[in-house]
Amino acid sequence: MSPKRSQLVKLVVMVKRKKGMSFEEFDKYWTEKHGPLLCSLPIFKEKTIKYNQMHLDVSKMREYGTENGFPIFKDFDGMLEVYARSYQDFEAVFASDDYKNIIIPDEEKFTDREGIRMFFVQDEVHFDINDPSDSSTPA
């Protein structure tokens, strides 16, 4: 299979919890409050395609890292992906009054906004077991 670059734009965000908040409190708030709040915004539903939170499995990270000699990554508490059709769609979300007046104040309740890192990327798929045209996939 030759690599396929996605036409979608993806925002990858590495999230850091607010100082003084336990990992469990952070994880619960992000799942039960913030995610649903963000996904309820009309501008977010209109301009994005997919929102995916990635929750850390801290015990597995410790186990795997110890067994395989990898350092444990302690700088972030979660990651997320948001897909959109264009950079302009992301700009529309970030410029919206709802994002500024609802989402940013909510983020400040559970994240260290200065510690967050974000990247705009395009996926380049080299292998996909679910793609029938991928000749490198075992039959």
N, C-alpha and C positions, 0 to 999 in steps of 0.2 A: 504494500500500500504506500503510495506517495502521500506525504503529509497534506492534510487539508486544513487550511486556515479559515476559521469561522468568520462570517460576515458580521456577526454580532460583536458589540463592545461589552467587555466584562469589567466590572469594578470589583477588585479584591481588597478587602479591608481586614487588617489585623487589629483586633480590639483588645484594649487593656481596661481592666476593671478599676473603678474608683478606689482610691486609697481608703482603707478602713472597712471595706466591704469584703466579706468572705467570697471565695470562689462559688460556693453553693448559692449564696444570695444573688450574686451577679448572674449566674447561669439561669436561675429561676426567673429573675426579672426580665432578662433578655428574651427568654422563651415565652413567658406568659403575658408580659405587658408590652415591651417595646416592639417585638416582631409584629404582633397583631395590630398595634397602633400604626406603625409605619405602613403596613399592607392595607390599612383601611383608608388611607388618603387617596382621594380621587386622582390627583396628579400622579401619584406613584403607580396606581393601577393602570392609568392611561399610558404612561411613558416607559414602564419597565415590563420585562417579559418573565423574569424569574428572580426570586429572592431565596437564597439558601444560607442558613446559619450552619456553621460547623462548630460543634461543641467538643471540647477537648476531653479525652479519656485519660485523665492524669495518671491513674494507676497503671494503665497499659503503657503509657509513655515511659514511666519509671522502669517498668519491667523490661520493655523492649530496649530502651536506651542502655540499661545496665547490661543486659545480655549481649548486646551488639556493639558496645563501645561508643554509642552516640551520646553527645551531651544533651541534657534535658533543657528544652527551650522554655525559659521562664519569663520572657519579656511580654508575652501576650496570653490572653485568657480565652480567646476564641477568634474565629475568622468568619467572614461572610463573603458571599458572591452575589452580585446583582447584575443581571443581563439587560441590555437595552439595544435598540437598533442603531443608535448613533450617540455621539458625544453630546449633541444638542439635546437629546432626550434627558441625559443626566443633568445638563445645565438647567433645563426647565424645572426639574425636581428641586435641585439645590437653590434655585432662585425664587421658588414659590414661597408665598407667605405661610402656607401650612408647614413647610419644612422648617422655615426660620422660627415660627412662633409655637410650633407643637413638637417637632422632632428634636431640634437642638436642645430645648429645655429638658426634654425627656432623657436624651443621651447624657446630659449632665448629672442626672440622678444616679446613674450606675456605671458610667465610663470615665476614664481619664482621657478627655478629648485631646489633650496635648500629646499623649502617648500613643494615640491611634496612628497607624500608617496605612496609606491606601495607594493602590496601583491600578491604572487602567491598562488592560491587556486584551489580546485576542488569542483565543485558544488555537493551537495548532495540533491537530490530532494525528498521531503517528500509528496508533493501534486502537481499534474499537471492536470488541467482540460482538457488539450488537449491530454492526454494519455489515450487511450481507455482501457488499462489494469489496470488503477488505480481504484480499487474497492471503494476507498473513495470518488470518484467523483460522485456527484448526477446524477441520470439518466435523 
